[in-house]
Amino acid sequence: MFSQRQKDILVGLLLGDGSLEFDKCKASRLQVKQAEEKKEYVLWLYQCFSEVVKTSPKQRMDTKQWYFGTRYTKEFEKFRKLFYLGRKRILPSIINDLILSSLTIAIWYMDDGRLDYRAKSHYAYIISTDSFSVAEVQKLQSILLKKFFVPSTMHMSLCRGKRYPKIYIGKDGRDNFLKIILPHILECFYYKIPPFARKITLTPQRLHAEPQSILRLGDDIVRSSQRCE
């Protein structure tokens, strides 16, 4: 059985770039692939699921990608049935019961998010949700708002003649969103957070032990927000 932390991580991955492969019998496995500059992320995920991995992460010589795959297990298959309809990725009907942790949101953002930043004028966060329908994205927006107090809007981006929904977190939600994801952001993803936040080292332990650091962080973000948009 997976721990709650492993479940939180897996849900974040399945909202983002993670994929589950079915053995066409009764079990599935997790596959992780990332570019060379994301090696830190691959090694971190490997540590999280190491008890169900036979071979440690390796690097392809041609693409330089780092990768690993887990063993096929019934536990992964449970999640595949929730997130897949055939080969199509879907949002589970019980998604509200699956997104329980800020860690899930941070992994989702590290996988599929990007920072829209212009010094001294603007910053926002964008999460690509191309795999999901408009109605599914609206459910995710509702969870961000109700559970994490992060309001957002939906933007429809054009790609190859088709419109895809994306979640846009602007000035009304970006401060709370940063507080939520920052303790979990790995260094290889620092380019996805504003420069002023990259100078702040924040861990879950400090979040618990030093509440004043959060207040100072919040003050810094508010001051920055007042200069933006």
mmCIF file of the C-alpha atoms, coordinates in Angstrom:
data_MODEL
# 
_entry.id   MODEL 
# 
loop_
_atom_site.group_PDB 
_atom_site.id 
_atom_site.type_symbol 
_atom_site.label_atom_id 
_atom_site.label_alt_id 
_atom_site.label_comp_id 
_atom_site.label_asym_id 
_atom_site.label_entity_id 
_atom_site.label_seq_id 
_atom_site.pdbx_PDB_ins_code 
_atom_site.Cartn_x 
_atom_site.Cartn_y 
_atom_site.Cartn_z 
_atom_site.occupancy 
_atom_site.B_iso_or_equiv 
_atom_site.pdbx_formal_charge 
_atom_site.auth_seq_id 
_atom_site.auth_comp_id 
_atom_site.auth_asym_id 
_atom_site.auth_atom_id 
_atom_site.pdbx_PDB_model_num 
ATOM 1   C CA . MET A 1 1   ? 0.000   0.000  0.000   1.00 0.00 ? 1   MET A CA 1 
ATOM 2   C CA . PHE A 1 2   ? 1.190   3.494  -0.811  1.00 0.00 ? 2   PHE A CA 1 
ATOM 3   C CA . SER A 1 3   ? 1.660   6.039  1.948   1.00 0.00 ? 3   SER A CA 1 
ATOM 4   C CA . GLN A 1 4   ? -0.419  9.216  1.838   1.00 0.00 ? 4   GLN A CA 1 
ATOM 5   C CA . ARG A 1 5   ? 2.660   11.143 0.732   1.00 0.00 ? 5   ARG A CA 1 
ATOM 6   C CA . GLN A 1 6   ? 3.193   8.748  -2.190  1.00 0.00 ? 6   GLN A CA 1 
ATOM 7   C CA . LYS A 1 7   ? -0.467  9.130  -3.155  1.00 0.00 ? 7   LYS A CA 1 
ATOM 8   C CA . ASP A 1 8   ? -0.158  12.924 -3.040  1.00 0.00 ? 8   ASP A CA 1 
ATOM 9   C CA . ILE A 1 9   ? 2.908   12.766 -5.290  1.00 0.00 ? 9   ILE A CA 1 
ATOM 10  C CA . LEU A 1 10  ? 1.272   10.350 -7.717  1.00 0.00 ? 10  LEU A CA 1 
ATOM 11  C CA . VAL A 1 11  ? -1.852  12.499 -8.087  1.00 0.00 ? 11  VAL A CA 1 
ATOM 12  C CA . GLY A 1 12  ? 0.369   15.503 -8.848  1.00 0.00 ? 12  GLY A CA 1 
ATOM 13  C CA . LEU A 1 13  ? 2.235   13.514 -11.477 1.00 0.00 ? 13  LEU A CA 1 
ATOM 14  C CA . LEU A 1 14  ? -0.971  12.308 -13.128 1.00 0.00 ? 14  LEU A CA 1 
ATOM 15  C CA . LEU A 1 15  ? -2.297  15.849 -13.294 1.00 0.00 ? 15  LEU A CA 1 
ATOM 16  C CA . GLY A 1 16  ? 1.015   16.734 -14.949 1.00 0.00 ? 16  GLY A CA 1 
ATOM 17  C CA . ASP A 1 17  ? 3.524   14.769 -17.025 1.00 0.00 ? 17  ASP A CA 1 
ATOM 18  C CA . GLY A 1 18  ? 3.464   11.421 -15.250 1.00 0.00 ? 18  GLY A CA 1 
ATOM 19  C CA . SER A 1 19  ? 2.219   8.363  -17.097 1.00 0.00 ? 19  SER A CA 1 
ATOM 20  C CA . LEU A 1 20  ? 1.054   4.905  -16.089 1.00 0.00 ? 20  LEU A CA 1 
ATOM 21  C CA . GLU A 1 21  ? 1.614   1.924  -18.365 1.00 0.00 ? 21  GLU A CA 1 
ATOM 22  C CA . PHE A 1 22  ? -0.803  -1.030 -18.229 1.00 0.00 ? 22  PHE A CA 1 
ATOM 23  C CA . ASP A 1 23  ? 0.556   -4.568 -18.630 1.00 0.00 ? 23  ASP A CA 1 
ATOM 24  C CA . LYS A 1 24  ? -2.684  -5.553 -20.452 1.00 0.00 ? 24  LYS A CA 1 
ATOM 25  C CA . CYS A 1 25  ? -3.410  -7.987 -17.670 1.00 0.00 ? 25  CYS A CA 1 
ATOM 26  C CA . LYS A 1 26  ? -3.972  -6.668 -14.138 1.00 0.00 ? 26  LYS A CA 1 
ATOM 27  C CA . ALA A 1 27  ? -1.264  -4.182 -13.121 1.00 0.00 ? 27  ALA A CA 1 
ATOM 28  C CA . SER A 1 28  ? 0.352   -0.881 -14.096 1.00 0.00 ? 28  SER A CA 1 
ATOM 29  C CA . ARG A 1 29  ? 3.642   0.883  -13.554 1.00 0.00 ? 29  ARG A CA 1 
ATOM 30  C CA . LEU A 1 30  ? 4.837   4.479  -13.310 1.00 0.00 ? 30  LEU A CA 1 
ATOM 31  C CA . GLN A 1 31  ? 7.283   5.782  -15.898 1.00 0.00 ? 31  GLN A CA 1 
ATOM 32  C CA . VAL A 1 32  ? 9.329   8.910  -15.282 1.00 0.00 ? 32  VAL A CA 1 
ATOM 33  C CA . LYS A 1 33  ? 11.345  10.671 -17.988 1.00 0.00 ? 33  LYS A CA 1 
ATOM 34  C CA . GLN A 1 34  ? 12.927  14.110 -17.778 1.00 0.00 ? 34  GLN A CA 1 
ATOM 35  C CA . ALA A 1 35  ? 15.564  16.142 -19.596 1.00 0.00 ? 35  ALA A CA 1 
ATOM 36  C CA . GLU A 1 36  ? 19.136  16.131 -18.296 1.00 0.00 ? 36  GLU A CA 1 
ATOM 37  C CA . GLU A 1 37  ? 18.688  19.410 -16.432 1.00 0.00 ? 37  GLU A CA 1 
ATOM 38  C CA . LYS A 1 38  ? 15.858  17.812 -14.401 1.00 0.00 ? 38  LYS A CA 1 
ATOM 39  C CA . LYS A 1 39  ? 18.008  14.987 -13.060 1.00 0.00 ? 39  LYS A CA 1 
ATOM 40  C CA . GLU A 1 40  ? 17.397  16.250 -9.515  1.00 0.00 ? 40  GLU A CA 1 
ATOM 41  C CA . TYR A 1 41  ? 13.660  15.742 -9.996  1.00 0.00 ? 41  TYR A CA 1 
ATOM 42  C CA . VAL A 1 42  ? 14.086  12.200 -11.342 1.00 0.00 ? 42  VAL A CA 1 
ATOM 43  C CA . LEU A 1 43  ? 16.324  11.212 -8.430  1.00 0.00 ? 43  LEU A CA 1 
ATOM 44  C CA . TRP A 1 44  ? 13.890  12.727 -5.949  1.00 0.00 ? 44  TRP A CA 1 
ATOM 45  C CA . LEU A 1 45  ? 10.943  10.817 -7.435  1.00 0.00 ? 45  LEU A CA 1 
ATOM 46  C CA . TYR A 1 46  ? 13.019  7.643  -7.442  1.00 0.00 ? 46  TYR A CA 1 
ATOM 47  C CA . GLN A 1 47  ? 13.643  8.048  -3.714  1.00 0.00 ? 47  GLN A CA 1 
ATOM 48  C CA . CYS A 1 48  ? 9.912   8.505  -3.148  1.00 0.00 ? 48  CYS A CA 1 
ATOM 49  C CA . PHE A 1 49  ? 9.040   5.229  -4.895  1.00 0.00 ? 49  PHE A CA 1 
ATOM 50  C CA . SER A 1 50  ? 12.290  3.296  -4.457  1.00 0.00 ? 50  SER A CA 1 
ATOM 51  C CA . GLU A 1 51  ? 10.603  0.304  -2.784  1.00 0.00 ? 51  GLU A CA 1 
ATOM 52  C CA . VAL A 1 52  ? 8.755   -0.465 -6.033  1.00 0.00 ? 52  VAL A CA 1 
ATOM 53  C CA . VAL A 1 53  ? 11.693  0.205  -8.383  1.00 0.00 ? 53  VAL A CA 1 
ATOM 54  C CA . LYS A 1 54  ? 14.102  -2.543 -9.400  1.00 0.00 ? 54  LYS A CA 1 
ATOM 55  C CA . THR A 1 55  ? 16.683  -0.432 -11.243 1.00 0.00 ? 55  THR A CA 1 
ATOM 56  C CA . SER A 1 56  ? 17.940  3.004  -10.216 1.00 0.00 ? 56  SER A CA 1 
ATOM 57  C CA . PRO A 1 57  ? 17.578  5.944  -12.658 1.00 0.00 ? 57  PRO A CA 1 
ATOM 58  C CA . LYS A 1 58  ? 19.666  5.842  -15.814 1.00 0.00 ? 58  LYS A CA 1 
ATOM 59  C CA . GLN A 1 59  ? 20.549  8.292  -18.558 1.00 0.00 ? 59  GLN A CA 1 
ATOM 60  C CA . ARG A 1 60  ? 19.959  7.667  -22.243 1.00 0.00 ? 60  ARG A CA 1 
ATOM 61  C CA . MET A 1 61  ? 23.068  8.292  -24.290 1.00 0.00 ? 61  MET A CA 1 
ATOM 62  C CA . ASP A 1 62  ? 21.177  9.633  -27.310 1.00 0.00 ? 62  ASP A CA 1 
ATOM 63  C CA . THR A 1 63  ? 18.681  12.082 -25.779 1.00 0.00 ? 63  THR A CA 1 
ATOM 64  C CA . LYS A 1 64  ? 20.504  12.545 -22.434 1.00 0.00 ? 64  LYS A CA 1 
ATOM 65  C CA . GLN A 1 65  ? 17.167  12.029 -20.671 1.00 0.00 ? 65  GLN A CA 1 
ATOM 66  C CA . TRP A 1 66  ? 17.112  10.626 -17.155 1.00 0.00 ? 66  TRP A CA 1 
ATOM 67  C CA . TYR A 1 67  ? 14.486  7.948  -16.557 1.00 0.00 ? 67  TYR A CA 1 
ATOM 68  C CA . PHE A 1 68  ? 13.248  5.050  -14.461 1.00 0.00 ? 68  PHE A CA 1 
ATOM 69  C CA . GLY A 1 69  ? 10.237  2.779  -14.316 1.00 0.00 ? 69  GLY A CA 1 
ATOM 70  C CA . THR A 1 70  ? 8.617   1.100  -11.349 1.00 0.00 ? 70  THR A CA 1 
ATOM 71  C CA . ARG A 1 71  ? 7.442   -2.475 -11.086 1.00 0.00 ? 71  ARG A CA 1 
ATOM 72  C CA . TYR A 1 72  ? 3.927   -3.298 -12.236 1.00 0.00 ? 72  TYR A CA 1 
ATOM 73  C CA . THR A 1 73  ? 1.616   -3.204 -9.207  1.00 0.00 ? 73  THR A CA 1 
ATOM 74  C CA . LYS A 1 74  ? -2.117  -3.315 -8.512  1.00 0.00 ? 74  LYS A CA 1 
ATOM 75  C CA . GLU A 1 75  ? -1.780  -0.081 -6.538  1.00 0.00 ? 75  GLU A CA 1 
ATOM 76  C CA . PHE A 1 76  ? -0.686  1.816  -9.650  1.00 0.00 ? 76  PHE A CA 1 
ATOM 77  C CA . GLU A 1 77  ? -3.487  0.103  -11.572 1.00 0.00 ? 77  GLU A CA 1 
ATOM 78  C CA . LYS A 1 78  ? -6.050  1.599  -9.173  1.00 0.00 ? 78  LYS A CA 1 
ATOM 79  C CA . PHE A 1 79  ? -4.847  5.063  -10.138 1.00 0.00 ? 79  PHE A CA 1 
ATOM 80  C CA . ARG A 1 80  ? -4.707  4.222  -13.840 1.00 0.00 ? 80  ARG A CA 1 
ATOM 81  C CA . LYS A 1 81  ? -8.378  3.264  -13.747 1.00 0.00 ? 81  LYS A CA 1 
ATOM 82  C CA . LEU A 1 82  ? -9.164  6.618  -12.149 1.00 0.00 ? 82  LEU A CA 1 
ATOM 83  C CA . PHE A 1 83  ? -7.131  8.801  -14.527 1.00 0.00 ? 83  PHE A CA 1 
ATOM 84  C CA . TYR A 1 84  ? -7.510  6.975  -17.846 1.00 0.00 ? 84  TYR A CA 1 
ATOM 85  C CA . LEU A 1 85  ? -10.405 6.123  -20.108 1.00 0.00 ? 85  LEU A CA 1 
ATOM 86  C CA . GLY A 1 86  ? -8.779  3.802  -22.600 1.00 0.00 ? 86  GLY A CA 1 
ATOM 87  C CA . ARG A 1 87  ? -5.643  5.734  -23.547 1.00 0.00 ? 87  ARG A CA 1 
ATOM 88  C CA . LYS A 1 88  ? -7.169  9.135  -22.877 1.00 0.00 ? 88  LYS A CA 1 
ATOM 89  C CA . ARG A 1 89  ? -6.243  11.027 -19.705 1.00 0.00 ? 89  ARG A CA 1 
ATOM 90  C CA . ILE A 1 90  ? -9.298  12.139 -17.742 1.00 0.00 ? 90  ILE A CA 1 
ATOM 91  C CA . LEU A 1 91  ? -10.011 13.872 -14.471 1.00 0.00 ? 91  LEU A CA 1 
ATOM 92  C CA . PRO A 1 92  ? -11.408 11.408 -11.906 1.00 0.00 ? 92  PRO A CA 1 
ATOM 93  C CA . SER A 1 93  ? -14.913 12.077 -10.646 1.00 0.00 ? 93  SER A CA 1 
ATOM 94  C CA . ILE A 1 94  ? -13.474 11.861 -7.105  1.00 0.00 ? 94  ILE A CA 1 
ATOM 95  C CA . ILE A 1 95  ? -10.665 14.357 -7.806  1.00 0.00 ? 95  ILE A CA 1 
ATOM 96  C CA . ASN A 1 96  ? -11.797 16.494 -4.873  1.00 0.00 ? 96  ASN A CA 1 
ATOM 97  C CA . ASP A 1 97  ? -10.990 13.576 -2.557  1.00 0.00 ? 97  ASP A CA 1 
ATOM 98  C CA . LEU A 1 98  ? -7.605  12.995 -4.206  1.00 0.00 ? 98  LEU A CA 1 
ATOM 99  C CA . ILE A 1 99  ? -6.140  16.499 -4.042  1.00 0.00 ? 99  ILE A CA 1 
ATOM 100 C CA . LEU A 1 100 ? -5.400  16.842 -0.349  1.00 0.00 ? 100 LEU A CA 1 
ATOM 101 C CA . SER A 1 101 ? -1.935  18.365 -0.130  1.00 0.00 ? 101 SER A CA 1 
ATOM 102 C CA . SER A 1 102 ? 0.041   21.380 -1.271  1.00 0.00 ? 102 SER A CA 1 
ATOM 103 C CA . LEU A 1 103 ? 2.653   18.839 -2.392  1.00 0.00 ? 103 LEU A CA 1 
ATOM 104 C CA . THR A 1 104 ? 0.245   17.640 -5.093  1.00 0.00 ? 104 THR A CA 1 
ATOM 105 C CA . ILE A 1 105 ? -0.203  21.201 -6.352  1.00 0.00 ? 105 ILE A CA 1 
ATOM 106 C CA . ALA A 1 106 ? 3.555   21.835 -6.366  1.00 0.00 ? 106 ALA A CA 1 
ATOM 107 C CA . ILE A 1 107 ? 4.310   18.681 -8.371  1.00 0.00 ? 107 ILE A CA 1 
ATOM 108 C CA . TRP A 1 108 ? 1.542   19.506 -10.827 1.00 0.00 ? 108 TRP A CA 1 
ATOM 109 C CA . TYR A 1 109 ? 3.059   22.971 -11.265 1.00 0.00 ? 109 TYR A CA 1 
ATOM 110 C CA . MET A 1 110 ? 6.638   21.683 -11.586 1.00 0.00 ? 110 MET A CA 1 
ATOM 111 C CA . ASP A 1 111 ? 5.451   19.296 -14.296 1.00 0.00 ? 111 ASP A CA 1 
ATOM 112 C CA . ASP A 1 112 ? 3.049   21.466 -16.289 1.00 0.00 ? 112 ASP A CA 1 
ATOM 113 C CA . GLY A 1 113 ? 3.384   25.028 -15.044 1.00 0.00 ? 113 GLY A CA 1 
ATOM 114 C CA . ARG A 1 114 ? 5.309   28.032 -16.218 1.00 0.00 ? 114 ARG A CA 1 
ATOM 115 C CA . LEU A 1 115 ? 6.063   31.505 -14.917 1.00 0.00 ? 115 LEU A CA 1 
ATOM 116 C CA . ASP A 1 116 ? 4.930   34.538 -16.903 1.00 0.00 ? 116 ASP A CA 1 
ATOM 117 C CA . TYR A 1 117 ? 7.311   37.180 -15.582 1.00 0.00 ? 117 TYR A CA 1 
ATOM 118 C CA . ARG A 1 118 ? 8.329   40.635 -16.724 1.00 0.00 ? 118 ARG A CA 1 
ATOM 119 C CA . ALA A 1 119 ? 10.568  42.529 -14.323 1.00 0.00 ? 119 ALA A CA 1 
ATOM 120 C CA . LYS A 1 120 ? 8.947   45.540 -12.629 1.00 0.00 ? 120 LYS A CA 1 
ATOM 121 C CA . SER A 1 121 ? 5.709   45.120 -14.534 1.00 0.00 ? 121 SER A CA 1 
ATOM 122 C CA . HIS A 1 122 ? 4.007   41.731 -14.218 1.00 0.00 ? 122 HIS A CA 1 
ATOM 123 C CA . TYR A 1 123 ? 4.099   38.140 -13.059 1.00 0.00 ? 123 TYR A CA 1 
ATOM 124 C CA . ALA A 1 124 ? 1.626   35.266 -13.091 1.00 0.00 ? 124 ALA A CA 1 
ATOM 125 C CA . TYR A 1 125 ? 1.536   31.471 -13.156 1.00 0.00 ? 125 TYR A CA 1 
ATOM 126 C CA . ILE A 1 126 ? 0.144   29.364 -15.983 1.00 0.00 ? 126 ILE A CA 1 
ATOM 127 C CA . ILE A 1 127 ? -0.648  25.653 -15.751 1.00 0.00 ? 127 ILE A CA 1 
ATOM 128 C CA . SER A 1 128 ? -1.119  23.717 -18.982 1.00 0.00 ? 128 SER A CA 1 
ATOM 129 C CA . THR A 1 129 ? -4.209  21.536 -18.809 1.00 0.00 ? 129 THR A CA 1 
ATOM 130 C CA . ASP A 1 130 ? -4.366  20.498 -22.467 1.00 0.00 ? 130 ASP A CA 1 
ATOM 131 C CA . SER A 1 131 ? -5.297  16.896 -21.622 1.00 0.00 ? 131 SER A CA 1 
ATOM 132 C CA . PHE A 1 132 ? -8.488  17.940 -19.848 1.00 0.00 ? 132 PHE A CA 1 
ATOM 133 C CA . SER A 1 133 ? -11.831 19.315 -21.009 1.00 0.00 ? 133 SER A CA 1 
ATOM 134 C CA . VAL A 1 134 ? -13.116 22.759 -20.118 1.00 0.00 ? 134 VAL A CA 1 
ATOM 135 C CA . ALA A 1 135 ? -15.476 21.235 -17.537 1.00 0.00 ? 135 ALA A CA 1 
ATOM 136 C CA . GLU A 1 136 ? -12.604 19.271 -15.976 1.00 0.00 ? 136 GLU A CA 1 
ATOM 137 C CA . VAL A 1 137 ? -10.416 22.369 -15.797 1.00 0.00 ? 137 VAL A CA 1 
ATOM 138 C CA . GLN A 1 138 ? -13.251 24.226 -14.105 1.00 0.00 ? 138 GLN A CA 1 
ATOM 139 C CA . LYS A 1 139 ? -13.294 21.496 -11.437 1.00 0.00 ? 139 LYS A CA 1 
ATOM 140 C CA . LEU A 1 140 ? -9.566  21.999 -10.881 1.00 0.00 ? 140 LEU A CA 1 
ATOM 141 C CA . GLN A 1 141 ? -10.081 25.745 -10.613 1.00 0.00 ? 141 GLN A CA 1 
ATOM 142 C CA . SER A 1 142 ? -12.787 25.155 -8.012  1.00 0.00 ? 142 SER A CA 1 
ATOM 143 C CA . ILE A 1 143 ? -10.419 22.982 -5.949  1.00 0.00 ? 143 ILE A CA 1 
ATOM 144 C CA . LEU A 1 144 ? -7.665  25.603 -6.120  1.00 0.00 ? 144 LEU A CA 1 
ATOM 145 C CA . LEU A 1 145 ? -10.105 28.200 -4.864  1.00 0.00 ? 145 LEU A CA 1 
ATOM 146 C CA . LYS A 1 146 ? -11.982 26.256 -2.192  1.00 0.00 ? 146 LYS A CA 1 
ATOM 147 C CA . LYS A 1 147 ? -9.116  24.213 -0.755  1.00 0.00 ? 147 LYS A CA 1 
ATOM 148 C CA . PHE A 1 148 ? -6.125  26.493 -1.291  1.00 0.00 ? 148 PHE A CA 1 
ATOM 149 C CA . PHE A 1 149 ? -7.720  29.950 -1.609  1.00 0.00 ? 149 PHE A CA 1 
ATOM 150 C CA . VAL A 1 150 ? -6.191  30.497 -5.043  1.00 0.00 ? 150 VAL A CA 1 
ATOM 151 C CA . PRO A 1 151 ? -8.545  32.180 -7.529  1.00 0.00 ? 151 PRO A CA 1 
ATOM 152 C CA . SER A 1 152 ? -7.743  31.702 -11.200 1.00 0.00 ? 152 SER A CA 1 
ATOM 153 C CA . THR A 1 153 ? -9.109  32.243 -14.672 1.00 0.00 ? 153 THR A CA 1 
ATOM 154 C CA . MET A 1 154 ? -9.184  30.006 -17.728 1.00 0.00 ? 154 MET A CA 1 
ATOM 155 C CA . HIS A 1 155 ? -7.439  31.012 -20.932 1.00 0.00 ? 155 HIS A CA 1 
ATOM 156 C CA . MET A 1 156 ? -8.021  29.188 -24.218 1.00 0.00 ? 156 MET A CA 1 
ATOM 157 C CA . SER A 1 157 ? -4.756  28.937 -26.141 1.00 0.00 ? 157 SER A CA 1 
ATOM 158 C CA . LEU A 1 158 ? -4.578  28.161 -29.849 1.00 0.00 ? 158 LEU A CA 1 
ATOM 159 C CA . CYS A 1 159 ? -2.339  25.302 -31.003 1.00 0.00 ? 159 CYS A CA 1 
ATOM 160 C CA . ARG A 1 160 ? -2.473  23.827 -34.511 1.00 0.00 ? 160 ARG A CA 1 
ATOM 161 C CA . GLY A 1 161 ? -5.934  25.192 -35.095 1.00 0.00 ? 161 GLY A CA 1 
ATOM 162 C CA . LYS A 1 162 ? -7.411  23.886 -31.841 1.00 0.00 ? 162 LYS A CA 1 
ATOM 163 C CA . ARG A 1 163 ? -8.157  25.676 -28.574 1.00 0.00 ? 163 ARG A CA 1 
ATOM 164 C CA . TYR A 1 164 ? -6.853  24.211 -25.301 1.00 0.00 ? 164 TYR A CA 1 
ATOM 165 C CA . PRO A 1 165 ? -7.717  25.382 -21.767 1.00 0.00 ? 165 PRO A CA 1 
ATOM 166 C CA . LYS A 1 166 ? -5.019  26.653 -19.429 1.00 0.00 ? 166 LYS A CA 1 
ATOM 167 C CA . ILE A 1 167 ? -5.270  27.827 -15.838 1.00 0.00 ? 167 ILE A CA 1 
ATOM 168 C CA . TYR A 1 168 ? -4.033  31.388 -15.328 1.00 0.00 ? 168 TYR A CA 1 
ATOM 169 C CA . ILE A 1 169 ? -3.199  32.539 -11.791 1.00 0.00 ? 169 ILE A CA 1 
ATOM 170 C CA . GLY A 1 170 ? -2.817  36.317 -11.785 1.00 0.00 ? 170 GLY A CA 1 
ATOM 171 C CA . LYS A 1 171 ? -2.570  39.023 -9.154  1.00 0.00 ? 171 LYS A CA 1 
ATOM 172 C CA . ASP A 1 172 ? -5.569  37.824 -7.125  1.00 0.00 ? 172 ASP A CA 1 
ATOM 173 C CA . GLY A 1 173 ? -4.175  34.340 -6.537  1.00 0.00 ? 173 GLY A CA 1 
ATOM 174 C CA . ARG A 1 174 ? -0.432  34.378 -7.161  1.00 0.00 ? 174 ARG A CA 1 
ATOM 175 C CA . ASP A 1 175 ? 0.637   35.260 -3.599  1.00 0.00 ? 175 ASP A CA 1 
ATOM 176 C CA . ASN A 1 176 ? -1.218  32.349 -2.001  1.00 0.00 ? 176 ASN A CA 1 
ATOM 177 C CA . PHE A 1 177 ? -0.131  30.060 -4.818  1.00 0.00 ? 177 PHE A CA 1 
ATOM 178 C CA . LEU A 1 178 ? 3.533   30.879 -4.215  1.00 0.00 ? 178 LEU A CA 1 
ATOM 179 C CA . LYS A 1 179 ? 3.228   30.227 -0.488  1.00 0.00 ? 179 LYS A CA 1 
ATOM 180 C CA . ILE A 1 180 ? 1.663   26.846 -1.252  1.00 0.00 ? 180 ILE A CA 1 
ATOM 181 C CA . ILE A 1 181 ? 4.230   25.594 -3.751  1.00 0.00 ? 181 ILE A CA 1 
ATOM 182 C CA . LEU A 1 182 ? 7.455   27.216 -2.545  1.00 0.00 ? 182 LEU A CA 1 
ATOM 183 C CA . PRO A 1 183 ? 8.318   24.730 0.247   1.00 0.00 ? 183 PRO A CA 1 
ATOM 184 C CA . HIS A 1 184 ? 8.275   21.893 -2.302  1.00 0.00 ? 184 HIS A CA 1 
ATOM 185 C CA . ILE A 1 185 ? 9.942   23.465 -5.350  1.00 0.00 ? 185 ILE A CA 1 
ATOM 186 C CA . LEU A 1 186 ? 13.200  21.733 -6.273  1.00 0.00 ? 186 LEU A CA 1 
ATOM 187 C CA . GLU A 1 187 ? 16.159  23.857 -7.315  1.00 0.00 ? 187 GLU A CA 1 
ATOM 188 C CA . CYS A 1 188 ? 16.001  22.658 -10.918 1.00 0.00 ? 188 CYS A CA 1 
ATOM 189 C CA . PHE A 1 189 ? 12.581  24.341 -11.129 1.00 0.00 ? 189 PHE A CA 1 
ATOM 190 C CA . TYR A 1 190 ? 13.559  27.680 -9.613  1.00 0.00 ? 190 TYR A CA 1 
ATOM 191 C CA . TYR A 1 191 ? 13.124  29.258 -13.043 1.00 0.00 ? 191 TYR A CA 1 
ATOM 192 C CA . LYS A 1 192 ? 9.389   28.722 -12.547 1.00 0.00 ? 192 LYS A CA 1 
ATOM 193 C CA . ILE A 1 193 ? 9.171   31.067 -9.563  1.00 0.00 ? 193 ILE A CA 1 
ATOM 194 C CA . PRO A 1 194 ? 9.881   34.834 -9.454  1.00 0.00 ? 194 PRO A CA 1 
ATOM 195 C CA . PRO A 1 195 ? 13.472  35.957 -8.819  1.00 0.00 ? 195 PRO A CA 1 
ATOM 196 C CA . PHE A 1 196 ? 12.606  37.484 -5.417  1.00 0.00 ? 196 PHE A CA 1 
ATOM 197 C CA . ALA A 1 197 ? 11.317  34.090 -4.220  1.00 0.00 ? 197 ALA A CA 1 
ATOM 198 C CA . ARG A 1 198 ? 14.403  32.177 -5.369  1.00 0.00 ? 198 ARG A CA 1 
ATOM 199 C CA . LYS A 1 199 ? 16.406  33.870 -2.632  1.00 0.00 ? 199 LYS A CA 1 
ATOM 200 C CA . ILE A 1 200 ? 14.205  32.365 0.077   1.00 0.00 ? 200 ILE A CA 1 
ATOM 201 C CA . THR A 1 201 ? 14.998  28.853 1.240   1.00 0.00 ? 201 THR A CA 1 
ATOM 202 C CA . LEU A 1 202 ? 11.801  27.462 2.697   1.00 0.00 ? 202 LEU A CA 1 
ATOM 203 C CA . THR A 1 203 ? 11.289  23.881 3.826   1.00 0.00 ? 203 THR A CA 1 
ATOM 204 C CA . PRO A 1 204 ? 8.277   22.161 5.391   1.00 0.00 ? 204 PRO A CA 1 
ATOM 205 C CA . GLN A 1 205 ? 10.235  22.053 8.668   1.00 0.00 ? 205 GLN A CA 1 
ATOM 206 C CA . ARG A 1 206 ? 10.707  25.820 8.620   1.00 0.00 ? 206 ARG A CA 1 
ATOM 207 C CA . LEU A 1 207 ? 7.071   26.279 7.715   1.00 0.00 ? 207 LEU A CA 1 
ATOM 208 C CA . HIS A 1 208 ? 6.169   24.465 10.922  1.00 0.00 ? 208 HIS A CA 1 
ATOM 209 C CA . ALA A 1 209 ? 8.880   25.824 13.197  1.00 0.00 ? 209 ALA A CA 1 
ATOM 210 C CA . GLU A 1 210 ? 9.207   29.399 11.980  1.00 0.00 ? 210 GLU A CA 1 
ATOM 211 C CA . PRO A 1 211 ? 5.782   30.877 11.244  1.00 0.00 ? 211 PRO A CA 1 
ATOM 212 C CA . GLN A 1 212 ? 7.284   34.357 11.234  1.00 0.00 ? 212 GLN A CA 1 
ATOM 213 C CA . SER A 1 213 ? 9.259   33.441 8.121   1.00 0.00 ? 213 SER A CA 1 
ATOM 214 C CA . ILE A 1 214 ? 5.964   32.944 6.305   1.00 0.00 ? 214 ILE A CA 1 
ATOM 215 C CA . LEU A 1 215 ? 4.795   36.362 7.406   1.00 0.00 ? 215 LEU A CA 1 
ATOM 216 C CA . ARG A 1 216 ? 8.007   37.898 6.119   1.00 0.00 ? 216 ARG A CA 1 
ATOM 217 C CA . LEU A 1 217 ? 7.633   35.991 2.869   1.00 0.00 ? 217 LEU A CA 1 
ATOM 218 C CA . GLY A 1 218 ? 4.059   37.187 2.568   1.00 0.00 ? 218 GLY A CA 1 
ATOM 219 C CA . ASP A 1 219 ? 5.176   40.777 3.152   1.00 0.00 ? 219 ASP A CA 1 
ATOM 220 C CA . ASP A 1 220 ? 7.811   40.449 0.444   1.00 0.00 ? 220 ASP A CA 1 
ATOM 221 C CA . ILE A 1 221 ? 5.264   39.088 -2.004  1.00 0.00 ? 221 ILE A CA 1 
ATOM 222 C CA . VAL A 1 222 ? 2.763   41.827 -1.205  1.00 0.00 ? 222 VAL A CA 1 
ATOM 223 C CA . ARG A 1 223 ? 5.364   44.508 -1.723  1.00 0.00 ? 223 ARG A CA 1 
ATOM 224 C CA . SER A 1 224 ? 6.305   42.938 -5.032  1.00 0.00 ? 224 SER A CA 1 
ATOM 225 C CA . SER A 1 225 ? 2.643   42.610 -5.990  1.00 0.00 ? 225 SER A CA 1 
ATOM 226 C CA . GLN A 1 226 ? 2.133   46.311 -5.454  1.00 0.00 ? 226 GLN A CA 1 
ATOM 227 C CA . ARG A 1 227 ? 4.767   46.975 -8.092  1.00 0.00 ? 227 ARG A CA 1 
ATOM 228 C CA . CYS A 1 228 ? 3.196   44.624 -10.593 1.00 0.00 ? 228 CYS A CA 1 
ATOM 229 C CA . GLU A 1 229 ? 0.209   44.701 -12.901 1.00 0.00 ? 229 GLU A CA 1 
# 
